[in-house]
Amino acid sequence: MGIQTLFQSGGIVMLPLLGLSILAFALVMERLVFWSKVANRQDRVIQEVLALYRRSARAAFQKLEQHADLPMARIFLAALELEQPTPEEFRLALESAAQAELPLLKRFSTVFDTVISVAPLLGLLGTVLGLIQSFASLRLGDLGSTQTAGVTLGISEALISTAAGLVVAIATLLFANTFRGLYQRQIALIQEYGGQVELLYRRRFERSPQPPKDKAVY
């Protein structure tokens, strides 16, 4: 049975299922590109920034500016660009910037949850509609006749929509859980590296009785 035949046999609900599958595929591709960029570059960049910050605050700031497309780099920049902050202000800037990045890290999670919930329900709806159509064409006097074979075939075809809905939901669920795991790992890294840069700043602040001369770089 070809794809076109399967699509026709599934009934009208195959159209919204197709739309959901295309939507989920597009969003999965976007998230894969985003997390691939973060995984390949961010950890190395932040470790280099921390090493630079121990020697030169300005060099660390310039390094962050070169990689401002990374979430953690933007978080650090929000704190480092403050003019002569106290350690408490520095920490608050880190926390505020981290909160601002959370929607980007969790992007499309609500859409994924919607697809996972709606796709099986649409498949079930298609099956119910197919069963109604099959039994509506069956008359009591036709029981045991050749027309019952057509009803059986109609029932099997009606189940196609349920199978299609489950496939869309399961595939989306696998990717959504993967992205959720990457998000949790990113939160842990933000807390870890944020704590390190805050500690470095506190030490720098305590060693500097006079305000640093470098504007907006700490």
The 8 nearest C-alpha neighbors of each residue, nearest first, counted from 0:
[[1, 4, 5, 2, 3, 6, 8, 7],
 [2, 0, 4, 3, 5, 6, 7, 8],
 [1, 3, 5, 4, 6, 0, 7, 8],
 [2, 4, 6, 5, 1, 7, 0, 8],
 [5, 3, 7, 1, 6, 2, 8, 0],
 [6, 4, 2, 8, 3, 7, 9, 1],
 [5, 7, 3, 9, 4, 8, 2, 13],
 [8, 6, 4, 5, 9, 10, 3, 13],
 [7, 9, 5, 156, 10, 6, 4, 157],
 [10, 8, 160, 159, 6, 7, 13, 157],
 [11, 9, 8, 12, 7, 13, 125, 6],
 [10, 12, 13, 14, 9, 125, 15, 7],
 [13, 11, 14, 125, 10, 15, 121, 16],
 [12, 14, 16, 11, 15, 9, 17, 10],
 [13, 15, 17, 12, 16, 11, 18, 10],
 [16, 14, 18, 17, 13, 12, 19, 121],
 [17, 15, 13, 19, 18, 14, 20, 12],
 [16, 18, 20, 14, 15, 19, 13, 21],
 [17, 19, 15, 21, 16, 20, 22, 14],
 [20, 18, 22, 16, 17, 21, 23, 15],
 [19, 21, 17, 23, 22, 18, 167, 24],
 [22, 20, 24, 18, 19, 23, 25, 17],
 [23, 21, 19, 25, 20, 24, 18, 26],
 [22, 24, 20, 26, 21, 25, 27, 19],
 [23, 25, 21, 27, 22, 26, 20, 28],
 [26, 24, 28, 22, 27, 23, 21, 29],
 [25, 27, 29, 23, 28, 24, 30, 22],
 [26, 28, 24, 30, 29, 25, 23, 31],
 [29, 27, 31, 25, 26, 30, 24, 32],
 [30, 28, 26, 32, 27, 31, 33, 25],
 [29, 31, 33, 27, 32, 28, 34, 26],
 [32, 30, 28, 34, 33, 29, 35, 27],
 [31, 33, 35, 29, 30, 34, 36, 28],
 [34, 32, 30, 36, 31, 35, 29, 37],
 [35, 33, 37, 31, 36, 32, 38, 30],
 [34, 36, 32, 38, 37, 33, 31, 39],
 [37, 35, 39, 33, 34, 38, 40, 32],
 [36, 38, 34, 41, 35, 40, 39, 33],
 [39, 37, 35, 36, 40, 34, 41, 42],
 [40, 38, 36, 37, 35, 41, 42, 43],
 [41, 39, 37, 43, 38, 42, 44, 36],
 [40, 42, 44, 37, 43, 45, 38, 39],
 [41, 43, 45, 44, 40, 46, 38, 39],
 [42, 44, 46, 41, 45, 40, 47, 39],
 [45, 43, 41, 47, 46, 42, 40, 48],
 [46, 44, 48, 47, 42, 43, 41, 49],
 [45, 47, 49, 43, 48, 44, 42, 50],
 [46, 48, 50, 44, 45, 49, 51, 43],
 [49, 47, 45, 51, 59, 46, 50, 52],
 [50, 48, 52, 46, 51, 47, 45, 53],
 [49, 51, 47, 48, 52, 53, 46, 54],
 [52, 50, 48, 59, 54, 53, 49, 55],
 [53, 51, 56, 49, 55, 59, 54, 50],
 [52, 54, 51, 50, 55, 49, 199, 56],
 [55, 53, 52, 51, 56, 50, 58, 59],
 [56, 54, 52, 58, 57, 51, 53, 59],
 [55, 57, 52, 59, 217, 58, 216, 60],
 [56, 58, 60, 59, 55, 216, 61, 217],
 [57, 59, 61, 55, 60, 56, 62, 51],
 [60, 58, 48, 62, 52, 51, 56, 57],
 [59, 61, 57, 63, 62, 58, 56, 64],
 [62, 60, 64, 58, 63, 59, 57, 65],
 [63, 61, 59, 65, 60, 64, 58, 48],
 [62, 64, 60, 66, 65, 61, 72, 67],
 [65, 63, 61, 67, 66, 62, 60, 76],
 [64, 66, 62, 63, 67, 61, 68, 60],
 [67, 65, 63, 64, 68, 69, 72, 62],
 [66, 68, 64, 69, 72, 73, 65, 63],
 [67, 69, 66, 70, 73, 72, 65, 64],
 [70, 68, 72, 67, 71, 66, 73, 41],
 [71, 69, 73, 72, 74, 100, 68, 67],
 [72, 70, 74, 73, 69, 75, 189, 41],
 [71, 73, 75, 69, 74, 63, 70, 67],
 [74, 72, 76, 70, 71, 75, 67, 77],
 [75, 73, 71, 96, 77, 72, 76, 97],
 [74, 76, 72, 78, 77, 73, 79, 71],
 [75, 77, 79, 73, 78, 74, 80, 72],
 [76, 78, 74, 75, 80, 79, 73, 96],
 [79, 77, 92, 76, 75, 93, 89, 80],
 [80, 78, 76, 216, 217, 81, 77, 75],
 [79, 81, 215, 216, 78, 77, 76, 82],
 [82, 80, 215, 79, 78, 84, 83, 216],
 [81, 83, 215, 84, 214, 80, 216, 79],
 [82, 84, 81, 210, 85, 215, 211, 217],
 [85, 83, 88, 82, 89, 81, 86, 87],
 [84, 86, 88, 87, 89, 83, 204, 201],
 [87, 85, 89, 88, 201, 90, 84, 200],
 [86, 88, 90, 85, 89, 91, 84, 92],
 [89, 87, 91, 85, 90, 86, 84, 92],
 [88, 90, 86, 92, 87, 91, 78, 84],
 [91, 89, 93, 87, 92, 88, 86, 94],
 [90, 92, 88, 94, 93, 89, 95, 87],
 [93, 91, 78, 89, 95, 90, 94, 96],
 [92, 94, 90, 96, 91, 78, 95, 74],
 [93, 95, 97, 91, 92, 96, 98, 90],
 [96, 94, 98, 92, 97, 93, 91, 99],
 [95, 97, 74, 99, 93, 98, 94, 92],
 [96, 98, 94, 100, 99, 95, 74, 93],
 [99, 97, 95, 101, 100, 96, 94, 102],
 [98, 100, 96, 97, 101, 95, 102, 103],
 [101, 99, 97, 98, 103, 102, 96, 104],
 [100, 102, 104, 98, 103, 99, 105, 97],
 [103, 101, 105, 104, 100, 106, 99, 98],
 [102, 104, 106, 101, 100, 105, 99, 70],
 [103, 105, 101, 102, 106, 182, 100, 185],
 [106, 104, 102, 103, 108, 101, 107, 182],
 [105, 107, 103, 108, 104, 102, 109, 30],
 [108, 106, 110, 109, 111, 105, 26, 30],
 [109, 107, 111, 110, 106, 105, 112, 175],
 [110, 108, 112, 107, 111, 113, 106, 105],
 [111, 109, 113, 107, 112, 108, 114, 23],
 [110, 112, 108, 114, 113, 109, 115, 107],
 [111, 113, 109, 115, 110, 114, 116, 108],
 [114, 112, 110, 116, 111, 115, 117, 109],
 [113, 115, 111, 117, 116, 112, 118, 110],
 [114, 116, 168, 112, 113, 117, 118, 111],
 [117, 115, 113, 114, 118, 112, 119, 120],
 [116, 118, 120, 114, 119, 115, 113, 121],
 [117, 119, 164, 121, 120, 114, 168, 115],
 [120, 118, 164, 122, 165, 121, 117, 123],
 [121, 119, 123, 117, 122, 118, 124, 116],
 [122, 120, 124, 118, 123, 119, 117, 125],
 [161, 123, 121, 160, 164, 119, 125, 120],
 [122, 124, 120, 126, 161, 125, 121, 119],
 [123, 125, 121, 127, 122, 126, 120, 128],
 [126, 124, 122, 128, 123, 160, 127, 12],
 [125, 127, 157, 129, 123, 158, 124, 128],
 [128, 126, 124, 130, 129, 125, 131, 123],
 [127, 129, 131, 125, 126, 130, 124, 132],
 [130, 128, 157, 126, 132, 127, 131, 125],
 [131, 129, 133, 127, 132, 128, 154, 134],
 [132, 130, 128, 134, 129, 133, 135, 127],
 [131, 133, 135, 129, 130, 134, 128, 136],
 [132, 134, 130, 150, 135, 131, 136, 153],
 [135, 133, 137, 136, 131, 132, 130, 150],
 [134, 136, 132, 133, 137, 131, 138, 130],
 [135, 137, 134, 133, 132, 138, 150, 131],
 [138, 136, 134, 135, 139, 141, 133, 150],
 [139, 137, 141, 140, 136, 142, 135, 134],
 [140, 138, 141, 142, 137, 143, 136, 134],
 [139, 141, 138, 142, 144, 143, 137, 146],
 [140, 142, 144, 138, 139, 143, 146, 137],
 [143, 141, 144, 140, 139, 147, 138, 146],
 [142, 144, 141, 147, 145, 146, 140, 148],
 [145, 143, 141, 146, 142, 147, 148, 140],
 [144, 146, 147, 148, 143, 149, 141, 142],
 [147, 145, 149, 148, 144, 141, 150, 137],
 [148, 146, 150, 149, 145, 144, 151, 142],
 [149, 147, 151, 146, 150, 145, 152, 144],
 [148, 150, 152, 146, 147, 151, 153, 145],
 [149, 151, 153, 147, 133, 148, 152, 154],
 [152, 150, 148, 154, 153, 149, 147, 155],
 [151, 153, 149, 155, 150, 154, 156, 148],
 [154, 152, 150, 156, 151, 155, 133, 157],
 [153, 155, 157, 151, 156, 152, 130, 150],
 [156, 154, 152, 158, 157, 153, 151, 159],
 [155, 157, 153, 158, 154, 159, 8, 152],
 [158, 156, 126, 129, 154, 159, 155, 9],
 [157, 159, 126, 161, 155, 156, 160, 162],
 [160, 158, 162, 9, 157, 156, 161, 163],
 [159, 161, 122, 9, 163, 162, 158, 125],
 [122, 162, 160, 123, 164, 158, 163, 159],
 [161, 163, 159, 165, 160, 164, 166, 158],
 [164, 162, 160, 166, 161, 165, 159, 167],
 [165, 163, 119, 122, 118, 161, 167, 162],
 [164, 166, 168, 162, 119, 163, 167, 169],
 [165, 167, 163, 169, 164, 168, 170, 162],
 [166, 168, 164, 170, 165, 169, 20, 171],
 [169, 167, 115, 165, 171, 166, 170, 118],
 [170, 168, 172, 166, 171, 167, 165, 173],
 [169, 171, 173, 167, 172, 168, 166, 174],
 [172, 170, 168, 174, 169, 173, 175, 167],
 [171, 173, 175, 169, 170, 174, 168, 176],
 [174, 172, 170, 176, 171, 175, 169, 177],
 [173, 175, 177, 171, 176, 172, 178, 170],
 [176, 174, 172, 178, 177, 173, 171, 179],
 [177, 175, 179, 173, 178, 174, 172, 180],
 [178, 176, 174, 180, 179, 175, 173, 181],
 [177, 179, 181, 175, 180, 176, 182, 174],
 [180, 178, 176, 182, 177, 181, 175, 183],
 [179, 181, 183, 177, 182, 178, 176, 184],
 [182, 180, 178, 184, 179, 183, 185, 177],
 [181, 183, 179, 185, 180, 184, 178, 104],
 [184, 182, 186, 180, 185, 181, 179, 187],
 [185, 183, 181, 187, 182, 186, 180, 188],
 [184, 186, 182, 188, 187, 183, 181, 189],
 [185, 187, 189, 183, 184, 188, 182, 190],
 [186, 188, 184, 190, 185, 189, 191, 183],
 [189, 187, 191, 185, 190, 186, 192, 184],
 [190, 188, 186, 192, 187, 191, 193, 185],
 [189, 191, 193, 187, 188, 192, 194, 186],
 [192, 190, 188, 194, 193, 189, 187, 195],
 [193, 191, 195, 194, 189, 190, 188, 196],
 [194, 192, 190, 196, 195, 191, 189, 197],
 [193, 195, 197, 191, 192, 196, 190, 198],
 [196, 194, 192, 198, 193, 197, 199, 191],
 [195, 197, 199, 193, 198, 194, 200, 192],
 [198, 196, 194, 200, 195, 199, 193, 201],
 [199, 197, 201, 195, 200, 196, 194, 202],
 [200, 198, 196, 202, 197, 201, 203, 195],
 [199, 201, 203, 197, 202, 198, 204, 196],
 [202, 200, 204, 198, 203, 199, 86, 205],
 [203, 201, 205, 199, 200, 204, 206, 198],
 [202, 204, 200, 206, 201, 205, 199, 207],
 [203, 205, 201, 207, 202, 206, 200, 86],
 [206, 204, 202, 207, 203, 201, 208, 200],
 [205, 207, 203, 204, 202, 208, 201, 209],
 [206, 208, 204, 209, 205, 203, 210, 211],
 [209, 207, 206, 210, 205, 204, 211, 203],
 [208, 210, 207, 211, 212, 206, 204, 205],
 [211, 209, 212, 83, 207, 208, 204, 213],
 [212, 210, 213, 209, 207, 83, 214, 217],
 [211, 213, 214, 210, 209, 216, 215, 83],
 [214, 212, 211, 216, 215, 217, 57, 56],
 [213, 215, 216, 212, 82, 211, 83, 80],
 [214, 216, 82, 80, 81, 213, 79, 217],
 [217, 215, 79, 80, 214, 213, 57, 56],
 [216, 56, 79, 215, 200, 57, 80, 83]]
